[in-house]
Amino acid sequence: MIINPTRRALLGGATLLVAAPSVLRAQTKVLNLYSSRHYDTDEALYTEFTRQSGITVNRVEAGADQLLARMQSEGASSPADVLVTVDAGRIERASALGLLQPFASEPLASRIPAHLRDPDGNWFAFSTRARVIFVAKDKVADGAISTYEDLADPKWKGKVLIRSSTNIYNQSLTGAILAANGEAKTEAWARGVVANMARPPRGGDTDQIRAAAAGEGDIAVSNTYYFGRLARSEKPEDKAVVEKLRLVFPNQGDRGTHVNISAAGIARHAKNLDAAKAYLEYLATPSAQRYFAWGNSEYPAVSGVEPPPHVAAWGAFKSDQLNARVFARNNAEALKLMDRAGWK
């Protein structure tokens, strides 16, 4: 768990808040943020929000599962005002557990596309990351692979590099494919992917990218922002990786490329409700959207905010308009069928 060193008091805050409700009423300029985003570049988001609003951001950073368990344990005494996660599956899990409350906001409804927010108003996406395919330029011809379904084509036997089925990004991808193709076809696809794996799944997305560049396989599946980090790196070894690979946006001829989200919602027992609402609406402003895009190579959720040049260089693409809640709710079934397919 990462704790901001200037804000350690929040960890003991649950007891304090229960013991001294008068303190709560005085905290009109405080926001208690539980976040599973662990990007140093987000510091600019907090600093700018405080500058604009005068609201101090206290935060606890940990894995999403840890934060959800903590909120459940804290119950009504939880100091959390806002929860931020980096996958639709996790924010939807929080919603299903009753850890969030609905929030109606005209600015968010008008700025965040419908497929990137919960229809019931429990959470809103603030950035997106496409889950794409990277291929070795010297081994895979341009256009030879163009869809997620192609990953299961027997001609790629021993060529595919992808993370474990326990990785929630893969569960969300499979959940989207499940929504498009149904259970039987999706399970057959998962079996085909397993048969085509270059090695047993291990490591994160960056490991898949590096392995493809090193010749361990010809095809890697990863979120775009991992490649973006390598693309903007000054290290010669990272530049060499980028030069060897070509990015493919899958399914441009039909439903579009699967995009996952970083999302936020207001905690069910938020004590600083006005601050929480102000923060969510701030995240959809052009300045905050620029921080997401330029700080971590993500795509803005709000239209009209340009991505950084190294991301824009990949070109425009058609994204799948499936509501994120749909593939998030498919996560559990996706994992079951991946297990049946032997996807470790």
C-alpha positions as CSV (number, residue, x, y, z in Angstrom):
1,M,0.0,0.0,0.0
2,I,1.3,3.4,-0.9
3,I,0.5,6.2,1.5
4,N,1.1,9.9,0.7
5,P,3.7,10.8,3.4
6,T,2.0,14.2,4.1
7,R,-1.4,12.6,4.6
8,R,-0.8,9.6,6.9
9,A,-3.6,10.8,9.3
10,L,-6.2,9.4,7.0
11,L,-5.2,5.8,7.9
12,G,-6.4,6.4,11.4
13,G,-9.2,8.6,10.3
14,A,-12.1,6.1,10.6
15,T,-11.8,6.1,14.4
16,L,-11.3,9.8,14.6
17,L,-14.3,10.5,12.4
18,V,-16.6,8.3,14.4
19,A,-15.4,9.7,17.7
20,A,-15.7,13.4,16.7
21,P,-18.6,14.0,14.3
22,S,-18.3,17.8,14.8
23,V,-14.9,17.5,13.1
24,L,-16.7,16.0,10.1
25,R,-19.0,18.9,9.8
26,A,-16.1,21.3,9.8
27,Q,-14.3,19.5,7.0
28,T,-15.9,21.3,4.1
29,K,-12.6,21.8,2.3
30,V,-11.3,18.2,2.4
31,L,-11.6,15.2,0.0
32,N,-10.7,11.7,1.2
33,L,-9.7,9.8,-1.9
34,Y,-9.2,6.0,-2.2
35,S,-7.4,5.3,-5.4
36,S,-5.9,2.2,-7.1
37,R,-4.2,4.5,-9.7
38,H,-0.5,4.5,-8.8
39,Y,0.9,6.9,-11.4
40,D,3.2,9.6,-10.3
41,T,1.9,11.8,-13.0
42,D,-1.5,12.0,-11.2
43,E,0.2,14.3,-8.7
44,A,-0.6,17.2,-11.1
45,L,-4.3,16.3,-11.0
46,Y,-4.4,16.7,-7.2
47,T,-2.4,19.8,-7.1
48,E,-4.4,21.5,-9.8
49,F,-7.8,20.5,-8.1
50,T,-6.6,22.0,-4.8
51,R,-5.4,25.1,-6.5
52,Q,-8.8,25.6,-8.3
53,S,-11.1,24.6,-5.4
54,G,-9.2,25.1,-2.2
55,I,-10.0,21.5,-1.3
56,T,-7.2,19.4,0.2
57,V,-7.0,15.9,-1.2
58,N,-6.2,13.2,1.4
59,R,-5.6,9.9,-0.2
60,V,-4.9,6.2,0.3
61,E,-3.4,4.3,-2.6
62,A,-3.6,0.5,-2.8
63,G,-4.8,-2.3,-5.0
64,A,-8.5,-2.2,-5.9
65,D,-9.3,-5.4,-4.0
66,Q,-7.6,-4.0,-0.9
67,L,-9.5,-0.8,-1.1
68,L,-12.9,-2.5,-1.6
69,A,-12.2,-4.9,1.3
70,R,-11.3,-1.9,3.4
71,M,-14.4,0.0,2.5
72,Q,-16.5,-3.0,3.4
73,S,-14.8,-3.4,6.7
74,E,-15.1,0.3,7.6
75,G,-18.8,0.4,6.7
76,A,-20.7,3.6,7.6
77,S,-17.6,4.9,9.4
78,S,-15.4,4.9,6.2
79,P,-13.7,8.2,5.6
80,A,-13.7,7.5,1.8
81,D,-15.4,10.2,-0.3
82,V,-14.3,9.0,-3.8
83,L,-13.1,5.7,-5.1
84,V,-10.9,5.6,-8.2
85,T,-10.1,2.3,-10.1
86,V,-8.2,1.4,-13.3
87,D,-10.6,-1.2,-14.7
88,A,-14.3,-1.3,-15.4
89,G,-14.5,-4.7,-13.6
90,R,-13.3,-3.2,-10.4
91,I,-15.5,-0.1,-10.3
92,E,-18.5,-2.2,-11.2
93,R,-17.6,-4.7,-8.4
94,A,-17.6,-1.7,-6.0
95,S,-21.0,-0.7,-7.3
96,A,-22.4,-4.3,-6.9
97,L,-21.1,-4.4,-3.3
98,G,-23.1,-1.3,-2.5
99,L,-20.0,0.8,-1.9
100,L,-21.0,3.6,-4.2
101,Q,-23.9,6.0,-4.5
102,P,-25.6,7.4,-7.6
103,F,-24.7,10.9,-8.7
104,A,-26.6,13.0,-11.2
105,S,-24.5,15.6,-12.9
106,E,-25.3,17.6,-16.0
107,P,-21.6,18.4,-16.7
108,L,-20.6,14.7,-16.5
109,A,-23.7,13.5,-18.5
110,S,-22.9,16.0,-21.3
111,R,-19.1,15.4,-21.4
112,I,-18.7,11.6,-20.7
113,P,-20.1,9.4,-23.5
114,A,-22.9,7.1,-22.4
115,H,-20.9,3.9,-23.0
116,L,-18.2,5.2,-20.6
117,R,-20.5,5.7,-17.6
118,D,-22.8,3.6,-15.5
119,P,-26.4,3.9,-16.7
120,D,-27.4,4.2,-13.0
121,G,-24.9,7.0,-12.3
122,N,-22.7,5.1,-9.8
123,W,-19.5,5.7,-11.7
124,F,-18.0,7.6,-14.6
125,A,-14.9,6.9,-16.7
126,F,-12.3,9.7,-17.0
127,S,-9.8,8.1,-19.3
128,T,-9.6,5.1,-21.6
129,R,-7.0,2.7,-22.7
130,A,-7.3,0.5,-25.8
131,R,-6.4,-3.2,-25.5
132,V,-4.6,-3.8,-28.8
133,I,-2.3,-6.1,-30.6
134,F,1.4,-5.6,-31.3
135,V,3.2,-7.5,-33.9
136,A,6.8,-8.0,-34.9
137,K,7.3,-5.9,-38.1
138,D,9.7,-8.3,-39.7
139,K,7.6,-11.4,-39.0
140,V,4.0,-10.5,-39.4
141,A,2.8,-8.9,-42.6
142,D,0.7,-5.7,-42.5
143,G,-3.0,-6.8,-42.3
144,A,-2.2,-10.4,-41.5
145,I,-3.9,-10.1,-38.2
146,S,-6.8,-7.6,-37.8
147,T,-9.2,-8.9,-35.1
148,Y,-9.1,-10.4,-31.6
149,E,-10.7,-13.5,-33.1
150,D,-7.6,-13.9,-35.3
151,L,-5.5,-14.5,-32.1
152,A,-7.1,-18.0,-32.1
153,D,-6.2,-18.8,-35.8
154,P,-4.0,-22.0,-35.8
155,K,-1.5,-20.2,-38.1
156,W,-0.3,-18.3,-35.1
157,K,0.5,-21.4,-33.1
158,G,3.4,-20.7,-30.7
159,K,3.4,-17.0,-31.6
160,V,1.0,-15.3,-29.1
161,L,2.1,-13.5,-25.9
162,I,-0.6,-12.5,-23.4
163,R,-1.1,-12.2,-19.7
164,S,-2.8,-14.6,-17.3
165,S,-6.5,-15.2,-17.2
166,T,-6.4,-13.8,-13.6
167,N,-5.5,-10.4,-15.1
168,I,-8.6,-8.3,-15.0
169,Y,-7.7,-6.5,-18.3
170,N,-8.0,-9.9,-20.0
171,Q,-11.2,-10.7,-18.2
172,S,-12.7,-7.5,-19.4
173,L,-11.5,-8.1,-23.0
174,T,-13.0,-11.6,-22.9
175,G,-16.1,-10.2,-21.4
176,A,-16.5,-7.9,-24.4
177,I,-15.9,-10.8,-26.8
178,L,-18.5,-12.8,-24.8
179,A,-21.0,-10.0,-25.4
180,A,-20.2,-9.9,-29.1
181,N,-19.9,-13.6,-29.9
182,G,-21.7,-15.6,-27.1
183,E,-20.4,-18.2,-24.7
184,A,-19.7,-21.2,-27.1
185,K,-17.7,-19.1,-29.6
186,T,-15.9,-17.2,-26.9
187,E,-14.8,-20.4,-25.1
188,A,-13.6,-21.8,-28.5
189,W,-11.7,-18.6,-29.0
190,A,-10.0,-18.9,-25.6
191,R,-9.0,-22.5,-26.3
192,G,-7.5,-21.3,-29.6
193,V,-5.5,-18.5,-27.8
194,V,-4.2,-21.0,-25.3
195,A,-3.1,-23.3,-28.2
196,N,-1.3,-20.4,-29.8
197,M,0.6,-19.2,-26.8
198,A,4.3,-18.8,-27.2
199,R,4.9,-19.6,-23.5
200,P,2.8,-19.9,-20.4
201,P,1.4,-16.5,-19.3
202,R,3.7,-14.5,-17.1
203,G,4.4,-10.9,-16.3
204,G,2.5,-7.7,-17.1
205,D,1.7,-6.0,-20.4
206,T,5.1,-4.4,-20.8
207,D,6.6,-7.9,-20.4
208,Q,4.5,-9.1,-23.4
209,I,5.6,-6.2,-25.5
210,R,9.3,-6.7,-24.6
211,A,9.0,-10.4,-25.3
212,A,7.6,-9.8,-28.8
213,A,10.5,-7.4,-29.6
214,A,13.0,-10.0,-28.3
215,G,11.6,-12.7,-30.5
216,E,9.9,-14.9,-27.9
217,G,6.7,-14.6,-29.9
218,D,5.5,-12.5,-32.9
219,I,2.2,-11.2,-31.4
220,A,1.6,-9.4,-28.1
221,V,-1.6,-8.2,-26.4
222,S,-1.3,-5.1,-24.3
223,N,-3.0,-1.9,-23.2
224,T,-1.9,1.1,-25.3
225,Y,-0.5,3.2,-22.4
226,Y,2.2,0.6,-21.6
227,F,3.5,1.0,-25.2
228,G,3.1,4.8,-24.8
229,R,5.5,4.7,-21.9
230,L,8.1,2.9,-23.9
231,A,7.5,5.3,-26.9
232,R,8.3,8.4,-24.8
233,S,11.2,6.8,-23.0
234,E,14.7,8.1,-23.5
235,K,16.3,4.7,-22.9
236,P,17.9,3.2,-26.1
237,E,16.6,-0.2,-25.1
238,D,13.0,1.0,-24.9
239,K,13.4,2.9,-28.2
240,A,14.6,-0.4,-29.8
241,V,11.5,-2.2,-28.6
242,V,9.2,0.4,-30.1
243,E,11.0,0.3,-33.4
244,K,10.6,-3.5,-33.8
245,L,6.8,-3.5,-33.3
246,R,3.7,-2.4,-35.2
247,L,0.5,-1.5,-33.4
248,V,-2.8,-3.0,-34.6
249,F,-6.2,-1.7,-33.6
250,P,-8.4,-4.8,-33.8
251,N,-11.9,-5.2,-35.3
252,Q,-11.9,-1.9,-37.3
253,G,-14.2,-3.6,-39.8
254,D,-16.9,-4.5,-37.3
255,R,-17.5,-3.6,-33.7
256,G,-14.3,-1.7,-33.0
257,T,-11.4,-2.0,-30.6
258,H,-12.1,-2.9,-27.0
259,V,-11.4,0.0,-24.6
260,N,-11.1,-0.2,-20.9
261,I,-11.4,2.7,-18.4
262,S,-10.1,4.4,-15.4
263,A,-13.2,5.4,-13.5
264,A,-14.4,7.0,-10.3
265,G,-17.5,7.1,-8.1
266,I,-18.7,8.7,-4.9
267,A,-18.4,6.4,-1.9
268,R,-21.7,5.4,-0.3
269,H,-20.9,6.9,3.0
270,A,-19.1,10.0,1.8
271,K,-18.8,12.6,4.5
272,N,-17.6,15.4,2.2
273,L,-20.2,15.0,-0.5
274,D,-19.9,18.5,-2.0
275,A,-16.1,18.0,-2.4
276,A,-16.6,14.6,-3.9
277,K,-19.0,16.0,-6.5
278,A,-16.7,18.8,-7.3
279,Y,-13.8,16.4,-7.8
280,L,-15.7,14.1,-10.2
281,E,-16.8,17.1,-12.3
282,Y,-13.2,18.5,-12.2
283,L,-11.9,15.2,-13.7
284,A,-14.0,15.8,-16.8
285,T,-12.6,19.3,-17.4
286,P,-10.2,19.9,-20.3
287,S,-7.2,20.6,-18.0
288,A,-7.7,17.3,-16.0
289,Q,-8.3,15.3,-19.2
290,R,-5.0,16.7,-20.5
291,Y,-3.3,15.4,-17.4
292,F,-4.6,11.9,-18.0
293,A,-3.6,12.0,-21.7
294,W,-0.2,13.6,-21.4
295,G,0.8,12.2,-18.1
296,N,0.2,8.5,-18.6
297,S,-0.4,8.1,-22.4
298,E,-4.1,7.4,-21.9
299,Y,-6.9,8.5,-24.2
300,P,-9.2,11.3,-22.9
301,A,-12.8,10.3,-22.1
302,V,-14.0,13.7,-23.2
303,S,-13.9,14.6,-26.9
304,G,-12.0,17.6,-28.1
305,V,-8.9,16.9,-25.8
306,E,-6.0,16.0,-28.0
307,P,-3.7,13.1,-27.0
308,P,0.1,13.7,-26.8
309,P,2.0,13.5,-30.2
310,H,3.4,10.0,-29.6
311,V,-0.1,8.7,-29.0
312,A,-1.7,10.6,-31.8
313,A,1.0,9.1,-34.1
314,W,-0.7,5.7,-33.8
315,G,-3.7,7.1,-35.7
316,A,-7.4,7.4,-35.1
317,F,-9.4,4.2,-34.6
318,K,-13.0,3.0,-34.1
319,S,-13.7,2.0,-30.5
320,D,-16.2,-0.6,-29.4
321,Q,-19.3,1.3,-28.1
322,L,-20.3,-1.5,-25.7
323,N,-21.2,0.0,-22.4
324,A,-18.3,-0.7,-20.0
325,R,-20.8,-2.0,-17.4
326,V,-21.7,-4.9,-19.7
327,F,-18.2,-6.3,-20.1
328,A,-17.5,-5.6,-16.5
329,R,-20.4,-7.7,-15.4
330,N,-19.2,-10.4,-17.7
331,N,-15.9,-10.7,-15.9
332,A,-16.9,-13.6,-13.7
333,E,-18.3,-15.7,-16.5
334,A,-15.3,-14.8,-18.7
335,L,-12.9,-16.1,-16.1
336,K,-14.8,-19.3,-15.8
337,L,-14.7,-20.0,-19.5
338,M,-11.0,-19.1,-19.6
339,D,-10.3,-21.5,-16.9
340,R,-12.2,-24.2,-18.8
341,A,-10.1,-23.4,-21.8
342,G,-6.9,-24.0,-19.8
343,W,-5.9,-20.4,-19.8
344,K,-3.6,-20.2,-16.7
